[in-house]
Amino acid sequence: MNITFRQLSYFVALAEARNFGRAAAQMHVSQPALSVQIKELEAQLGAQLVERQPRKIVLTPAGHELLRHARRIMEEMRALQLSARWQKGLAGKLTLGVIPTVAPYLIPVALPLLRTRDTSLELGVREARTERLLNDLGEGLLDAAVIAIPSHMDHLVEEVLFEDRFLLAGSEAQLSALDGQTEGLKPTELNPDRLLLLEEGHCLADQALEVCALKRSQTRVDLGASSLATLCGLVAEGFGLTFLPEIGLKSETASTGHLAIRRFEEPQPRRTIGLVRRRLSRDDGWFRDLAEILREAGESLLDQARRAFPPGA
């Protein structure tokens, strides 16, 4: 038996595309060439891997079993190929994914820190929701990602960066109406009819619902807002209330001058922001070094927020 890495790559592409033409285009080969490799792979294994239908293919039980092993092998090969890049710590080229409720605040602060340390790192940043980042990380399209942790994924290594508390944002009139509460401001006591959230799929929206013990159907309106800047602009004009992470405080209050802020009573709701990588990827120090820089950037933003709105004030 002489199964090649090329055959496994073609098979994984076919299994994911479920079509010979699309898989061939993805692998930049002709459809007949890809078909020949799949047939040779089936001959090597002595089993049918796919059922060929007019417009698609369907994996056989043997095909599903091979797909599981093939993905594992390809992941290990990617780790081997990447290992040569990390010979001198944080250097070379790195692609970092960041969730949208962190990226616009953290990255502008982190990039100057990278330059100050005079590294030779060539950094590419991709902003996307958690689900997409984790998928791209697993596929080897990203080297690391900044997300809210824990991820609950055994194949990832996680490094805590900082604790990001949630603030309540709205107009001064809306928030002043809450100031008379005798026991302090609690997320679970917010009127769900006044709460505006990011569109479904954003982890910040899920976290806000969790701390308020609510379901999305209980909130006032789903505006489909994809950014915190949009929500902050709306609530500043009296259209409701929203959650604002501490790291976004400086940026959002600067761009929306009349945005009012309140802190929740202790224990303040929060999220843990972390850096994650594949467990199989080689780490000779680059992951720790990158985490240190991102942590420094995050803590500087949090320090500014806590000086502007001190906890307990």
ChimeraX attribute file (.defattr): number of C-alpha atoms within 10 A of each C-alpha:
attribute: neighborCount
match mode: 1-to-1
recipient: residues
	/A:1	8
	/A:2	8
	/A:3	13
	/A:4	10
	/A:5	13
	/A:6	13
	/A:7	19
	/A:8	21
	/A:9	16
	/A:10	22
	/A:11	26
	/A:12	20
	/A:13	21
	/A:14	26
	/A:15	20
	/A:16	11
	/A:17	16
	/A:18	19
	/A:19	19
	/A:20	24
	/A:21	18
	/A:22	16
	/A:23	23
	/A:24	20
	/A:25	13
	/A:26	13
	/A:27	15
	/A:28	10
	/A:29	13
	/A:30	13
	/A:31	16
	/A:32	12
	/A:33	11
	/A:34	24
	/A:35	18
	/A:36	12
	/A:37	17
	/A:38	22
	/A:39	16
	/A:40	15
	/A:41	22
	/A:42	18
	/A:43	14
	/A:44	12
	/A:45	15
	/A:46	10
	/A:47	14
	/A:48	16
	/A:49	25
	/A:50	22
	/A:51	11
	/A:52	13
	/A:53	10
	/A:54	6
	/A:55	9
	/A:56	15
	/A:57	17
	/A:58	16
	/A:59	18
	/A:60	14
	/A:61	13
	/A:62	14
	/A:63	19
	/A:64	15
	/A:65	12
	/A:66	18
	/A:67	20
	/A:68	11
	/A:69	12
	/A:70	18
	/A:71	17
	/A:72	12
	/A:73	15
	/A:74	17
	/A:75	18
	/A:76	14
	/A:77	15
	/A:78	15
	/A:79	17
	/A:80	14
	/A:81	12
	/A:82	14
	/A:83	14
	/A:84	11
	/A:85	15
	/A:86	19
	/A:87	14
	/A:88	12
	/A:89	17
	/A:90	22
	/A:91	15
	/A:92	16
	/A:93	14
	/A:94	18
	/A:95	16
	/A:96	21
	/A:97	28
	/A:98	23
	/A:99	23
	/A:100	21
	/A:101	25
	/A:102	20
	/A:103	19
	/A:104	16
	/A:105	20
	/A:106	22
	/A:107	16
	/A:108	11
	/A:109	18
	/A:110	19
	/A:111	14
	/A:112	13
	/A:113	16
	/A:114	19
	/A:115	11
	/A:116	9
	/A:117	9
	/A:118	9
	/A:119	13
	/A:120	13
	/A:121	15
	/A:122	12
	/A:123	13
	/A:124	12
	/A:125	15
	/A:126	15
	/A:127	18
	/A:128	19
	/A:129	18
	/A:130	21
	/A:131	14
	/A:132	13
	/A:133	23
	/A:134	25
	/A:135	12
	/A:136	17
	/A:137	21
	/A:138	18
	/A:139	15
	/A:140	19
	/A:141	14
	/A:142	21
	/A:143	21
	/A:144	28
	/A:145	26
	/A:146	28
	/A:147	30
	/A:148	25
	/A:149	16
	/A:150	14
	/A:151	15
	/A:152	8
	/A:153	10
	/A:154	9
	/A:155	12
	/A:156	19
	/A:157	17
	/A:158	25
	/A:159	19
	/A:160	18
	/A:161	23
	/A:162	19
	/A:163	18
	/A:164	23
	/A:165	20
	/A:166	26
	/A:167	21
	/A:168	21
	/A:169	26
	/A:170	29
	/A:171	21
	/A:172	17
	/A:173	12
	/A:174	19
	/A:175	18
	/A:176	12
	/A:177	9
	/A:178	14
	/A:179	12
	/A:180	10
	/A:181	10
	/A:182	7
	/A:183	8
	/A:184	13
	/A:185	19
	/A:186	18
	/A:187	22
	/A:188	13
	/A:189	12
	/A:190	14
	/A:191	14
	/A:192	21
	/A:193	12
	/A:194	17
	/A:195	23
	/A:196	26
	/A:197	27
	/A:198	23
	/A:199	17
	/A:200	15
	/A:201	12
	/A:202	19
	/A:203	19
	/A:204	25
	/A:205	17
	/A:206	18
	/A:207	17
	/A:208	25
	/A:209	21
	/A:210	15
	/A:211	15
	/A:212	17
	/A:213	11
	/A:214	15
	/A:215	12
	/A:216	19
	/A:217	9
	/A:218	12
	/A:219	16
	/A:220	15
	/A:221	15
	/A:222	14
	/A:223	13
	/A:224	12
	/A:225	14
	/A:226	16
	/A:227	14
	/A:228	21
	/A:229	17
	/A:230	13
	/A:231	25
	/A:232	27
	/A:233	20
	/A:234	19
	/A:235	23
	/A:236	24
	/A:237	16
	/A:238	16
	/A:239	17
	/A:240	24
	/A:241	27
	/A:242	24
	/A:243	26
	/A:244	25
	/A:245	22
	/A:246	25
	/A:247	27
	/A:248	23
	/A:249	23
	/A:250	15
	/A:251	14
	/A:252	20
	/A:253	18
	/A:254	10
	/A:255	12
	/A:256	15
	/A:257	10
	/A:258	16
	/A:259	21
	/A:260	20
	/A:261	20
	/A:262	20
	/A:263	21
	/A:264	17
	/A:265	14
	/A:266	11
	/A:267	8
	/A:268	17
	/A:269	21
	/A:270	16
	/A:271	19
	/A:272	14
	/A:273	22
	/A:274	22
	/A:275	26
	/A:276	26
	/A:277	24
	/A:278	24
	/A:279	13
	/A:280	15
	/A:281	22
	/A:282	19
	/A:283	16
	/A:284	14
	/A:285	14
	/A:286	19
	/A:287	21
	/A:288	15
	/A:289	14
	/A:290	17
	/A:291	20
	/A:292	15
	/A:293	19
	/A:294	24
	/A:295	21
	/A:296	18
	/A:297	23
	/A:298	24
	/A:299	18
	/A:300	16
	/A:301	21
	/A:302	22
	/A:303	14
	/A:304	15
	/A:305	18
	/A:306	16
	/A:307	9
	/A:308	11
	/A:309	16
	/A:310	11
	/A:311	14
	/A:312	8
	/A:313	7
